[in-house]
Amino acid sequence: MKVVDELMQTAVADTELLRKLDAQGDQFSVTRDVEFLLRAPTADKARTAASFINDYQYGLATPQDLETSPSVLVIVRMPVEQHILQSVSGFMACVCQLFGLEYDGWGCVVQAADS
């Protein structure tokens, strides 16, 4: 898949998830841990991508399930305002393209205002 196609698909998926968070009363400006999942075809690719992310402090990357289903869990502490979230999400999609991984999206805990 071309990088531009990946970025366009990622933007659509990001917007849909933000809509779901909004429906749950999420306060997008509240900083929280956001988890990004990058699926790898091999343990070596997972370790290499995680090392790159950690070395340049793009997030806290942990290779996981290396024996069965290699992936990298990247945690970035950030708000999820659309322009910020989509920039980071797009970057993760680009990292996947560079290292031959599959971007599986992101998630976070809803940060709702106190009632």
C-alpha atoms as one frame of an Amber mdcrd trajectory, in Angstrom:
protein
   0.000   0.000   0.000   1.281   3.462  -0.832   2.092   5.802   2.026  -0.519
   8.334   0.887  -3.224   5.652   0.761  -2.235   4.463   4.235  -2.381   8.020
   5.605  -5.812   8.616   4.086  -7.205   5.367   5.540  -5.633   6.139   8.896
  -7.185   9.629   8.973 -10.649   8.183   8.331 -10.234   5.543  11.062  -8.845
   8.149  13.493 -11.791  10.462  12.917 -14.263   7.626  13.503 -12.596   6.665
  16.786 -12.554  10.319  17.886 -16.293  10.500  17.175 -16.837   7.457  19.400
 -14.785   9.031  22.183 -16.746  12.273  21.792 -20.030  10.364  22.148 -18.699
   9.007  25.458 -17.987  12.531  26.721 -14.229  12.474  26.249 -12.385  15.712
  26.958  -9.876  15.607  24.084  -7.575  18.213  25.636  -6.814  16.058  28.696
  -3.377  14.448  28.464  -3.391  10.659  28.751  -1.461   7.581  27.640  -2.373
   6.698  24.061  -1.417   3.231  22.860  -0.462   2.581  19.241  -0.141  -1.004
  18.012   2.270  -1.919  15.227   2.122  -5.529  14.006   5.363  -7.058  12.738
   5.990 -10.020  10.440   9.017 -11.086  12.512  10.418 -10.600  15.993  13.510
  -8.932  14.505  11.411  -6.306  12.732   9.470  -5.652  15.935  12.692  -5.172
  17.905  14.206  -2.935  15.222  11.152  -0.667  15.013  10.871  -0.479  18.808
  14.539   0.437  19.066  14.107   3.216  16.483  11.097   4.667  18.318  12.853
   4.508  21.687  16.218   5.783  20.437  14.643   8.935  19.018  12.126   9.260
  21.878   9.024   9.229  19.667   7.293   7.232  22.394   7.842   4.327  24.758
   7.949   1.252  22.519   7.813  -2.307  23.800   8.162  -5.348  21.540   5.627
  -7.985  22.583   4.420 -11.492  21.695   7.675 -12.074  19.806   7.240 -15.841
  19.634   3.600 -15.984  18.520   2.434 -12.695  16.989   5.201 -10.078  17.017
   4.117  -6.505  17.562   5.226  -3.235  19.079   3.147  -1.368  21.621   3.988
   2.331  21.588   2.753   4.585  24.372   2.687   8.343  23.862   1.460  10.655
  26.616  -0.644  13.260  24.819  -4.042  14.864  24.391  -6.192  13.452  21.590
  -7.257  16.686  19.940  -7.740  15.829  16.282  -4.784  17.684  14.795  -2.391
  16.278  17.390  -3.732  12.741  17.330  -3.781  12.497  13.554  -0.215  13.804
  13.309   1.096  11.151  15.693  -1.091   8.430  14.194   0.104   9.352  10.709
   3.695   9.227  11.910   3.132   5.723  13.304   1.684   4.665   9.946   4.817
   6.047   8.241   7.087   4.167  10.666   5.196   1.007   9.741   5.760   1.682
   6.061   9.486   2.257   6.673   9.999  -0.931   8.687   7.562  -3.252   6.887
   5.028  -3.396   9.721   1.241  -3.135   9.757  -0.350  -0.247  11.629  -3.227
  -1.583  13.752  -4.448   1.734  15.167  -4.603   3.344  18.575  -6.649   3.417
  21.740  -6.915   5.192  25.054  -9.036   5.462  28.156 -11.876   7.998  27.920
 -11.152  11.154  29.930 -14.642  12.419  30.731 -15.405  15.545  32.742 -16.495
  14.936  36.335 -20.269  15.082  36.719
